[in-house]
Amino acid sequence: MKRKTPPLGAHVSVAGGVHTAPERGRRIGADVVQIFSKHNTRWMGKALEEDDVRAFREETDRTGVSVVAIHCAYLINLASSKETVRTRSLYALEDEASRASMLGVPYLVMHPGSCGEDPAETGIARIAEGLRTFGRFPKGVTLLLENTAGQGNSLGRTMGELKELLDAAGTPPDVAVCLDSAHLFESGYDIGAEEGWERLLEEMRSFGILPRVRMWHVNDSKSAAGSHVDRHEHIGLGKIPGSAFRRILTQKGFKELPMVLETPKDGEDEFEMDLRNLAALREILAGGPEGS
């Protein structure tokens, strides 16, 4: 049976252990959540024990909240000009994939990487080589390449670049796409305007990206359209009109995909912030105010 509305949720903390994530999701009324399975600024993390995995699965069953994605650590950069960084990135990616497999989490989200001062095609070739070297991901785990704002020569800014990345890697069946609304807007897709949204959809169709989208990060932006500056904001308080979020949430083909917030916590109560942002999305879905 197809859902009438997409499964909504947020990126939540795993302080106290990965098994705490589903309960955090339940407290904010989420259907799904995303996590870091280890510290997001470390190459490797403490090995998961059988007790960790068992507690995680039990909490998932008890709460009914699914952890749909693990976001890879920010250090991973397969496009780096430094061979040592690329090698460490591959080991870190293997660790992340192993964790996702153990926990039964279907998606692993990764920023494609930054090529620094090198040409984009050089960075794309390095990422593709890394993915080919890695080989197939564990059964049941799909790597999602996340589009970027284009800040700091980060790759994957456009639908064309995402296609180049997938094609260069040989279009593997276990590599797909996660789209971030703030990154789209900041990279130059004016998704708040009807013509901007239609342009995005047309590019997604022509480059074969549309059927490869598996998940959305639903974020507002502090930065202006086309700024290439990656700054997330609370829903309705940033530069992206509510009409853009309504298009994402109701677009045919996206309505069954997990939609996860990565909005700021601002040092306030994390539950209160996520509750407000989820309420804003649900109000938009119900046809309420479109915001700024």
Secondary structure by P-SEA (a helix, b strand, c coil): cccccccccccccccccccaaaaaaaaacccccccccccccccccccccaaaaaaaaaaaaaacccccbbbcccccccccccaaaaaaaaaaaaaaaaaaaaacccbbbbcccccccccaaaaaaaaaaaaaaaccccccbbbbbbbcccccccccccaaaaaaaaaaacccccccccccaaaaaaaccccccaaaaaaaaaaaaaacccccccccbbbbbcccccccbbbbbccccccccaaaaaaaaccccccccbbbbbcccccccaaaaaaaaaaaaaaaaacccccc
